[in-house]
Amino acid sequence: MSAGRDEETGRLELPDGRTVAIAAELAGVVQCGALAVDDVTVADAPALADEMAARAKQLRRLYRDLSPADIPVLGEARRLYRAAGVDPTRTRPSSEALLRRALREQSLPRVNGAVDAINLASLCFLLPIGLYDCDRVRGDVELRRGRAGEGYPGIRKGEIHLAGRLGLFDADGPFGSPTSDSARTSVDETTRRLLAIVFATADYPRTALAGDVELLAGLVVRHCGGRVVRSGFLSRIA
């Protein structure tokens, strides 16, 4: 993974000089994988439909008869929410929401090559991933708990309330979380630079997170082109 991180302060510098950081209040609670890809072409990627269907079929074969609470691979995302003081049965990680759709044989969302690649990656390692148009993110980024009244309009959803929940914030306010991304920083056919954040607990194995980010990068570049300009970790030592 490329350099640009500071383990002590939980900061990772992007090539344009902006930083992504974990707030002190989350030290020892959460870590993230970060991926920045430039010069992408965001369009429909039909090949992803077959890959997503194959993964959904595999997941049904493995977990069809289990409740979400009994599926071991969902434990990490649920632990992340509990560590941050959030009940994952009331506010579900995006990865669990995707898995539930797959197990119920419901159609998986198809949006564009970038979003679909992120969703496929999330179905592969079952951690929540945020995806953002890097040019619509304003200034530095911080992951922290939301405060009373903080929230944003979600993509094809109503208001996402962040009070007491994990959220990503830039100079214009909140724009992402492990549950749902914002309309303001959403990715469409005009997007040329992507920023993706993989959310995990501080105890999640670093080698596993490195593999997850590598898988994610491979899917994005294969289906959207472009070049990886930063991949790394954010973790803040308590």
FENFEN-V741414 format. One record per residue. N is the residue number from 1. RES is the residue in one letter. SS is DSSP state (alpha for helix, beta for strand, coil for the rest). D_FIRST is the distance of its C-alpha to the first C-alpha in Angstrom with 2 decimals. Layout:
[[N,RES,SS,D_FIRST] [N,RES,SS,D_FIRST]]
This chain:
[[1,M,coil,0.00] [2,S,coil,3.76] [3,A,coil,6.58] [4,G,coil,9.57] [5,R,beta,10.27] [6,D,beta,13.46] [7,E,coil,14.03] [8,E,coil,17.75] [9,T,coil,18.28] [10,G,coil,15.78] [11,R,beta,14.74] [12,L,beta,11.85] [13,E,beta,12.96] [14,L,coil,12.95] [15,P,coil,13.75] [16,D,coil,17.40] [17,G,coil,17.65] [18,R,coil,18.02] [19,T,beta,16.42] [20,V,beta,15.71] [21,A,beta,17.14] [22,I,beta,18.62] [23,A,coil,22.30] [24,A,alpha,23.82] [25,E,alpha,25.95] [26,L,alpha,23.04] [27,A,coil,21.82] [28,G,coil,21.56] [29,V,coil,22.14] [30,V,beta,19.07] [31,Q,beta,15.30] [32,C,beta,13.20] [33,G,beta,10.10] [34,A,beta,9.92] [35,L,beta,9.63] [36,A,beta,11.56] [37,V,beta,13.21] [38,D,beta,16.05] [39,D,coil,19.18] [40,V,coil,19.57] [41,T,coil,23.02] [42,V,coil,24.00] [43,A,coil,26.97] [44,D,coil,28.40] [45,A,coil,26.55] [46,P,coil,29.32] [47,A,alpha,27.33] [48,L,alpha,25.41] [49,A,alpha,28.78] [50,D,alpha,29.27] [51,E,alpha,25.81] [52,M,alpha,26.37] [53,A,alpha,29.90] [54,A,alpha,28.85] [55,R,alpha,26.38] [56,A,alpha,29.13] [57,K,alpha,31.61] [58,Q,alpha,29.44] [59,L,alpha,29.06] [60,R,alpha,32.83] [61,R,alpha,33.51] [62,L,alpha,31.50] [63,Y,alpha,32.51] [64,R,coil,35.56] [65,D,coil,37.95] [66,L,coil,35.83] [67,S,coil,35.78] [68,P,alpha,32.43] [69,A,alpha,33.05] [70,D,alpha,33.26] [71,I,coil,30.08] [72,P,alpha,27.64] [73,V,alpha,24.43] [74,L,alpha,25.62] [75,G,alpha,25.90] [76,E,alpha,22.42] [77,A,alpha,22.92] [78,R,alpha,26.46] [79,R,alpha,25.50] [80,L,alpha,23.20] [81,Y,alpha,26.25] [82,R,alpha,28.62] [83,A,alpha,26.52] [84,A,coil,26.71] [85,G,coil,30.43] [86,V,coil,30.56] [87,D,coil,32.56] [88,P,coil,30.46] [89,T,coil,33.74] [90,R,coil,34.83] [91,T,coil,31.62] [92,R,coil,29.53] [93,P,coil,25.76] [94,S,alpha,25.08] [95,S,alpha,23.70] [96,E,alpha,27.04] [97,A,alpha,29.01] [98,L,alpha,27.50] [99,L,alpha,28.19] [100,R,alpha,31.73] [101,R,alpha,32.38] [102,A,alpha,31.25] [103,L,alpha,33.46] [104,R,coil,36.39] [105,E,coil,36.02] [106,Q,coil,35.73] [107,S,coil,34.17] [108,L,coil,30.50] [109,P,coil,29.92] [110,R,coil,29.31] [111,V,coil,28.40] [112,N,coil,26.34] [113,G,alpha,23.49] [114,A,alpha,20.76] [115,V,alpha,22.41] [116,D,alpha,23.35] [117,A,alpha,19.88] [118,I,alpha,18.74] [119,N,alpha,21.85] [120,L,alpha,21.32] [121,A,alpha,17.83] [122,S,alpha,19.55] [123,L,alpha,22.32] [124,C,alpha,20.07] [125,F,alpha,18.45] [126,L,coil,20.99] [127,L,coil,19.08] [128,P,coil,20.05] [129,I,beta,17.93] [130,G,beta,18.97] [131,L,beta,18.88] [132,Y,beta,20.09] [133,D,beta,21.24] [134,C,alpha,19.34] [135,D,alpha,22.55] [136,R,alpha,24.64] [137,V,coil,22.71] [138,R,coil,24.58] [139,G,coil,23.11] [140,D,coil,20.82] [141,V,beta,19.90] [142,E,beta,20.77] [143,L,beta,20.71] [144,R,beta,24.07] [145,R,beta,27.19] [146,G,beta,29.57] [147,R,coil,33.01] [148,A,coil,36.41] [149,G,coil,36.87] [150,E,coil,33.25] [151,G,beta,32.17] [152,Y,beta,31.69] [153,P,beta,33.00] [154,G,beta,30.83] [155,I,coil,30.30] [156,R,coil,33.59] [157,K,coil,34.36] [158,G,coil,36.35] [159,E,beta,35.25] [160,I,beta,32.26] [161,H,beta,33.35] [162,L,coil,30.77] [163,A,beta,33.12] [164,G,coil,31.71] [165,R,coil,28.73] [166,L,beta,25.02] [167,G,beta,24.47] [168,L,beta,22.27] [169,F,beta,24.26] [170,D,beta,24.21] [171,A,coil,27.05] [172,D,coil,29.20] [173,G,beta,28.83] [174,P,beta,27.31] [175,F,beta,25.53] [176,G,beta,23.60] [177,S,coil,23.48] [178,P,coil,22.46] [179,T,coil,25.87] [180,S,coil,26.32] [181,D,coil,25.06] [182,S,beta,27.40] [183,A,coil,29.46] [184,R,coil,28.75] [185,T,coil,25.06] [186,S,coil,25.40] [187,V,coil,24.06] [188,D,coil,26.74] [189,E,coil,27.62] [190,T,coil,27.44] [191,T,coil,23.77] [192,R,coil,21.61] [193,R,beta,18.48] [194,L,beta,16.85] [195,L,beta,15.19] [196,A,beta,14.47] [197,I,beta,14.35] [198,V,beta,14.32] [199,F,beta,16.81] [200,A,beta,17.26] [201,T,beta,19.26] [202,A,coil,18.21] [203,D,coil,19.14] [204,Y,coil,17.04] [205,P,coil,15.23] [206,R,alpha,11.63] [207,T,alpha,11.16] [208,A,alpha,12.96] [209,L,alpha,11.01] [210,A,alpha,7.71] [211,G,alpha,10.20] [212,D,alpha,11.77] [213,V,alpha,9.10] [214,E,alpha,8.60] [215,L,alpha,12.40] [216,L,alpha,12.82] [217,A,alpha,11.00] [218,G,alpha,13.15] [219,L,alpha,16.22] [220,V,alpha,15.96] [221,V,alpha,15.59] [222,R,alpha,18.22] [223,H,alpha,20.65] [224,C,alpha,20.12] [225,G,coil,18.81] [226,G,coil,16.89] [227,R,beta,13.58] [228,V,beta,10.14] [229,V,beta,10.16] [230,R,beta,7.69] [231,S,beta,5.38] [232,G,beta,5.41] [233,F,beta,8.42] [234,L,beta,11.98] [235,S,beta,14.40] [236,R,coil,17.65] [237,I,coil,19.57] [238,A,coil,23.23]]
